[in-house]
Amino acid sequence: MDAALTRDDLASMYLDQLAFEPYPVQEEALLTWFESDEGMLVCAPTGTGKTLIAEAALFEALHTRQVAYYTTPLIALTEQKFAEIQAAAVRWGFAPEDVGLITGNRKVNPDARVLVVVAEILLNRLLDIDQERFKETFAVVMDEFHSFNDPERGAVWELTLGLLPKHVRLMLLSATVGNAPEFLSWLRNEHGRKLRLVQSHDRKVPLTFRWIPDQMLDEQLELMCEGDEDNRRVPALVFCFNRAECWTIAEQLKGKRLVSKEHQKKLAARLDEYEWGRGAGTKLKPILMRGVGVHHAGILPRYRRIVEELFQEKLLSVCMCTETLAAGINLPARSVVLKSLLKGPPGKKKLIDASSAHQMFGRAGRPQFDSSGYVFALPDEDDVKILRFKERYDQIPEDTKDPQLIKAKKQLKKKMPTRNSKKQYWNEDQFEKLRNAPSANLASRGHLPWRMLAWLLRKFEDVSELKAFISRRMLAPKQREQAEKQLYQMLKTLWAGGFVTLVPEPPPVEGEANEKKAGEDDKAESKEAEPEANEEFGAGLLGSLLQEALSTDTEDDKKKAQKKPAAKGNEASRPEAEYKPEKAIPTDKLELLLSFRGINPVYACFLLEHLGQASEEEQLQILESTLETPRSVAKDVRIPFEHLVSGQLARESLDSELIARGVLPSHRIWTEMPVDPFEFPFEDFPPPVAEKMRMLFQSDFPAVHSLSIMPVWIVADLLKFNGDFDKYISGRDLSKQEGVVFRHLLRFVLLIEEFLPHCPTGMEREIWEERLNRWSEVISGACRNVDPVSTNEYLAEHEPE
C-alpha cells in the first residue's frame, strides 16, 4: 500500500504530522524536496531547524520501503541524530529497528532501511562494495555539508558525490555558503546532477551581538544569570580554544552566583544518581554542583553524556566547551560567550576563521524557548583593567586645583595597568569583522586519498581516465594542473612500492643506474659529515627516483634549495620533460592498500616490511605513533629517555641506514643510556624509533603527502600498569585528558584489527597474532572497566565496512 503513495501524498502526510507550523525556509525546502527529481541543496544559518527538513527524506524512504542514508561528519553528532531519527520513526508508526547506526566503530541495526552513518562509512561502501547494494537506495542526506571545505576530510564529501549512482536523490544541508549557485553549476556540469537551491539568511531566532568591554568573564556570567526566566541570558555556552582552559575557567567560577539554592537542590539530586569516584569525576562533580558544565574530548564519554543531559534539562547555567561542539552537537543555549577571538600557540595566534565563528554564533537561540539569541564577546582581562583604570582616572579633572585630588591622580597613574608586550590582543573591530564576514565558498580541498586512488586503479588502467576523474574536481585552473602533477607523483610512488606497473616506466635519475658501491660509500661518508645536504630525501633508490617529482615543497624546502644552487653545467639542474605515464596496471599488492583505513595505507605496507625485525616495545611505539595524539596530550606522555636508546630494529637496520643516507647524523644515536641525558642539547636528543621509521619512509617515499606521526608512550605504559586505566591515569596525572587517552586506546584496538590479518615480513604469524590479540584484550578490558557502555558501543560488532 505504501509503495503506491505519490510524492504529493507523502508531502501532505509529512506536513500534517508536524507538531509545529514550519517556518518559511523549512516549508520551501520541504515542498522543493517532494517536487524535485534529483534533490536539493539547502543553505541556511545554524539553528534553522534543518533536521526537520532532513527527516522528510527518511519519512519518504520508510513509506516507500527504500533505503536512505543520513551522513554527518562527527561520531558524536551521528549518534545524536540516530537517537532523534529513531524516535521520529516511532512517531511515524515504524519500529525502532527500521533505523540503523554505523560509525565504523559501532553498529546498531546495520541492515535497516534508514542508516545514520559517519560520512566516511558511505564512501567506504561506495569504494568496497558492489554497486548492486545501492539499487534500493532512494536518497542520501548529507548534513553539515560545508564540511566539503575541510582541507583534510573534504574529499570524502566530494568523492561521494562523484561515486553515488545517478538514481540516488541528494539532500545537501549546509550552513550558508558564498557560492551556492556556482557550486550547483559545477555539480551539474561535472557530475550531471541537477539539484535545486533553497537558500535563506534568516534565522527563526534572531541573534543579538554585544561586545562587553568592561566585564571580566566571571562577572559577565553572573550578570547573565540574574533576573527571572525571561531576563536571564542563560543557559550559555562559553567557547574556549583548548581543553585546559575549559577546566581553568570552570574552576575559577567557584563561589559565583550562577544557580539558586532551589535549583541547586534539584541539581544535587540528579548528580546523586551517578557514580563520580573515578578519574575526572571527583573534579567534575563539584563544578557541576555550581551549575557549570565542562564538555570536551578530554572528558570520558560517560561524563560528557551526563553534562549533555543536565544542560538539555536546563539544570546547568553555563557550559565550558571547545569549538568541536559548534559542529552540531545538540546543546541548546540562549547565549554564546567568546572569551577570545584568537586561536593558536602563544605568539602565533590568529583570528579565528569566519566559518568557525559563524558556527559558534549559531549555537545561540533556542526556537522552542527564545525570542532572541545572544552572542557576547569579551576582550582580554588586561584591556578590562585598563578601561576600568581609565574610567577612575578620568573622574579626576585634569585641571583640578585640589591638592588631594592632584595627589590621588598621581598615585593612580603610578598603578596604571598596561598591556603585556608578549601577549596578543583582539578588539571590537575584529569581532565586527567576524560578525559581518561573508560565508565561505565551497571548493575542492585536500589531496586524493590513497585508498581512493587504489580503488580507481582497479577500474581504470588508462591514466587518461584517472586524469578525467581529477579534472572534475572543483578547482581553479592552476590548482587542477597541480592536482594532475600530484596524480603522477602518486602513481610513481605506487610504482616504486610495487603496487602498480607503469607504462612507460619512469626514467631513472641520471647517474643513479651506474653508481657503484664505492661511490655510494663515499657519498654516505660525505653526508655523515654534512647531514643537511640531503636531509629531505636521502640517497635511497626510491628517494632518488621520486625526488624530482616532488612539487609540494614547503617554504623551508625552497629556502634550502635556494641556498644550494646546482653547479654550472650540471644536467640535473636543467628543466626536464615531465614524466607522464600512459597506463597504471595494478599488481597483486595493490589490494593490500584497500585493507587499511585508520592509517596511511602506503605507510602501513611499508611498516609490514620492517616490523618483523622490531621488539615488542618498538612495535607498540611505531604503531601507536600513527594515531596522531593531540599535542596538548602528547607533551604529557613523552617517550621515556631509556626508550630513546636504540632497540632491536634500530640497532639491526634503522640506525645504519639513516646514517648512510645522510638523514640522521651519527651523534644523534644512543647505543646506551647516558649518565645525564640533560647534558645533551635538545636538538641532539635521539629521535624515538617511531620517528626514525618515519624518516626512512619519507626518504623512500618523499611524495607521500599528509603523513603525520606523534610518538607517545601510552599503550606500553598502560600495559606496565597491568591494564589498570584508573591507576595509569592517576599515576601520570592525566585525569583532565582521560577522555582523549580513552579514545586513543580504543583507536589502537581498531588499528590492531587492521594489522591482524597481515603478518610482518620475517615474523611468525602465530607470534604476531598472539601479541596483537593480547594487546587488544588488555586495552579493551581496561577501557571496558572504566566506561563499559562507551567501550561496548565503540567496539560492538566491529567489522571493516
Order of alpha helices (4+ residues) and beta strands (2+ residues): alpha-alpha-beta-alpha-beta-alpha-beta-beta-beta-alpha-beta-alpha-beta-alpha-beta-beta-alpha-beta-alpha-alpha-alpha-beta-alpha-beta-beta-beta-beta-alpha-beta-alpha-alpha-alpha-alpha-alpha-alpha-beta-alpha-alpha-alpha-beta-alpha-alpha-alpha-alpha-alpha-alpha-alpha-alpha-alpha-alpha-alpha
